[in-house]
Amino acid sequence: MNSKKILLLFFIILIIFPPHSFAYEKDILIGVLSHRGDKATFKHWSATAEYLSNTLNKTFRIVPLDFNQVDEAIKKEKVDFLIVNSGIYVNMEVKYRISRLVTMNNLVNHHSLNVFGGVVFTRKDRKKINNLSDIKGKSFIAVDETSLGGFQMVWRKLNEHKINPYKDFSKIAFAGIHDNVVMAVLLGEYDVGTVRTNILEKMAEDGLIDLSDFKILSPVKHDTFPFLLSTRLYPEWPFSKLPHTSNQLAQQVAVALLNKSIPHPSNDKRFYSGWTVPLDYQEVHKLFQELKLAPYNKRTPFTLRDIIRKYWTWLLATLIFILSMAIMSSWVFKLNRQLKRSKVDLERQHDLVLNSVCDGIYGVDTEGHCTFMNKSMVNMTGWQPEDLIGKKQHEYLHHTHPDGTPHPSDECPVYHTYHDNITRFIEDDVFWKKNGSSFPVEYSSSSVRDSSGKTVGSVVVFRDISERKQAEEAARKYRADLTHMARINTLGEMASGIAHELNQPLTAIATNAFASIQMLESGSANTEKLIDILEKINHQAEHSGEIIRHLRQFIRKEQPERSLIDLNELIEDVLLMIKPDINRSDVKVVRKFDLHLKKVLAQPIQIDQVILNLCRNALDAMNDTPTEDRILTIATQSSGDNAVIVSIEDTGSGVKQDIREGLFDPFVTSKANGMGLGLSISMGIIDAHQGKLYLDSKPSMGAIFRFALPINQENNNK
Amino acid sequence: MSNAATVFIVDDDEEVRSALQLLMESVGLPSETFSSAQIFLEQFDLNRSGCIIVDVRMPGMSGLDLQAQLATEKLHPPIIIITGHGDVPMAVRAVQAGAIDFIEKPFNNQAMLDSVHRAIEKDAQQRGEVSRLLDIEAHFNELTPREKEVFQYVVEGKRNKVIAIDMGVSQSTVEAHRAKVMEKMAAATLSDLMRMALLLDLL
């Protein structure tokens, strides 16, 4: 121990205070696998370094390397030479192109050997274990997974016997130290063990075991090899140079070392006996190849760890990059899917909306070609999308006016829309169906612009208005029927008066005629007298005829045509009809006519009806008025240049406040026998003439109803 | 003013009025026209003979009102009602109130003339009856109170003897009064006297 300490101290001093002569020169470093600890390494190899330093006049130093440091030391050129076991050498040879200079001669049990092997053994008393084929299912112990002599050589052998040490044993363990393996088998803890050659012999020599207690499995006899052996022989540790080390230096070192095989002070006789020419390491390569170990298996923990250690920053970066890429792409994918789904949703919604509206909708491009159409359009027109899309819609839908005249496409509102961008509403037109018939439509045509604001066509939304038109016609007819019915009703109420009115001239005519005959028969008549009478008869007959004509006109169903009418004349006609009522009611009629009244465009019978209704109401209103106060005043007047006003004023009891509210509503009446239709129908008529009917306030007794009618300027100027 | 039978026409309608007048003229009947019932009442002399043609419906006083007014008089010319719109109740009322006829316009002119002639005849008859009644009344008024008393008893069917006892006179006195009554009343028989008593409302 003392000598070791001194040696170490010496080395430390040498490192810290190198001799002045070497101070400027770079030390030559020999990396040595420090498999038994740094102290042992220095102990074993410092003599060699010293020998080389002395021989070559350079400073050689030993650098202990543990298993993990070897790779990095080579890679970073921390050492110039390397002394490692055959396994590591083969790895480094493949990896860094290091090359062996010499192979160690191991001094073992007084034998100097440059090869070694593995031995498999069991206890001698294990009768059932006699060769390798017997060890399946048994427990097995070796030195170390990475130990060439302590495991891998036997593994190769087992492999050749189709035994997988990791699978075919009941248990496998690694003791770390050769002696422990031997002891574990001796104590029976494991059935079979393996160690490198010469261990058993050395232990026996040291008195630790008795070789006779053991049985060697698959023993191999070798002429030049003195130890128990179960495997091939493999070369011992090589002394190798790194690629950067100069060949000249390497050559000098090799020569020096080979010379060293001659006993030399630097040799540690207890450890090795010198160096030989380099052996072939092919068997080691083969072993690794067969067992698929590094360097022939990148996946060995060593290589992977190495890669991880070497490139961890890159790996981490790559991993992060891949991870973030994955996250990003999944995000993009998700986004894309969402987009796709929304697009599909939108399209579906678009279609759904388009196809669920009742109105027909179609698009037109700037060429007038139909671009799309919805389901309602198909239903309404009978045109299928394939009939219209891409075709000029005007020529299919819109070619002819309702009256049969052709509708040129340059007059088509749809075409105009995308030329001037003005939205158009057409209230009354027809579209043509596929079956050749047409139907009334109202439609709008609006221009469509793209995102840049450029007009790309127009969209037409249309509606079949057949039903509405029919309803309008029905409503118009209903109003006309109601109005007519009211006239008939009025006439019914007036019938006795009218009959009387007709009776008078008829009576007079009959009587005058009879009298004339009498006179002629009796010869008492003279011509002058008779002419006089006949003129009377003529006049009376004409008067009757007039009344009847008026009645017939009044009772007739209305004609929708309007004509220019003179309201003064119309009022006189009405007064003629209600003359019996006026007479019976003892009412004085006052006319206040504007003699320059302009004509109005109206339906005469309807206006007749209004005046008649208002006059009869006026007469009825004066029933309770003293006879001398009963005055019906009818006035006409111009209201500016564009309207005429007719006023009908009575001296009756007036319109009570509680009736005023719904005065013009149907079935509102203050009369015992009235239907309450007169004013509502009159209101309807005046409304239809764009006029206004209203009750005016009156300071004294009675009521004034007025109605205003617009004058058709154009017609009056004719 | 002569009292020749005249047709009085009351109608507010001038045409009808003049036509009727012409009709009357054509058969030689004198006629006078009035445009309303009021005017007729103001101007008409009840003693004049003939008939009245009146329209039911007129402003102011109607034909039926006029008829009612005339009915209060002892004697008036028969009334023919003409109407443009007669209904049965109105006709019944008019006839019950004494109208001789109810004619709807336009009427058959011959029927009208017949009706007019019938009315004039009736008027004449009415006028005859009325003048006889006036005569009887005049005769009755000529009787002394005693004679009126005897007249009363006689038409009540009492015998002379009973009358004499009731009056407290002799039977011959009663007979003398009775002869005087018969003579003054120009009655040939007792039944004549009874008829006169009926007209005089003594029974």
Boltz contact constraints between the chains, C-beta under 6 A:
constraints:
  - contact:
      token1: [A, 496]
      token2: [B, 85]
      max_distance: 6.0
  - contact:
      token1: [A, 499]
      token2: [B, 85]
      max_distance: 6.0
  - contact:
      token1: [A, 500]
      token2: [B, 84]
      max_distance: 6.0
  - contact:
      token1: [A, 500]
      token2: [B, 85]
      max_distance: 6.0
  - contact:
      token1: [A, 503]
      token2: [B, 84]
      max_distance: 6.0
  - contact:
      token1: [A, 503]
      token2: [B, 105]
      max_distance: 6.0
  - contact:
      token1: [A, 503]
      token2: [B, 106]
      max_distance: 6.0
  - contact:
      token1: [A, 504]
      token2: [B, 13]
      max_distance: 6.0
  - contact:
      token1: [A, 504]
      token2: [B, 16]
      max_distance: 6.0
  - contact:
      token1: [A, 506]
      token2: [B, 106]
      max_distance: 6.0
  - contact:
      token1: [A, 507]
      token2: [B, 16]
      max_distance: 6.0
  - contact:
      token1: [A, 507]
      token2: [B, 105]
      max_distance: 6.0
  - contact:
      token1: [A, 507]
      token2: [B, 106]
      max_distance: 6.0
  - contact:
      token1: [A, 508]
      token2: [B, 15]
      max_distance: 6.0
  - contact:
      token1: [A, 508]
      token2: [B, 16]
      max_distance: 6.0
  - contact:
      token1: [A, 508]
      token2: [B, 19]
      max_distance: 6.0
  - contact:
      token1: [A, 510]
      token2: [B, 106]
      max_distance: 6.0
  - contact:
      token1: [A, 511]
      token2: [B, 19]
      max_distance: 6.0
  - contact:
      token1: [A, 511]
      token2: [B, 23]
      max_distance: 6.0
  - contact:
      token1: [A, 511]
      token2: [B, 109]
      max_distance: 6.0
  - contact:
      token1: [A, 512]
      token2: [B, 19]
      max_distance: 6.0
  - contact:
      token1: [A, 514]
      token2: [B, 109]
      max_distance: 6.0
  - contact:
      token1: [A, 515]
      token2: [B, 22]
      max_distance: 6.0
  - contact:
      token1: [A, 515]
      token2: [B, 23]
      max_distance: 6.0
  - contact:
      token1: [A, 515]
      token2: [B, 26]
      max_distance: 6.0
  - contact:
      token1: [A, 518]
      token2: [B, 26]
      max_distance: 6.0
  - contact:
      token1: [A, 518]
      token2: [B, 27]
      max_distance: 6.0
  - contact:
      token1: [A, 519]
      token2: [B, 26]
      max_distance: 6.0
  - contact:
      token1: [A, 540]
      token2: [B, 15]
      max_distance: 6.0
  - contact:
      token1: [A, 583]
      token2: [B, 59]
      max_distance: 6.0
  - contact:
      token1: [A, 586]
      token2: [B, 59]
      max_distance: 6.0
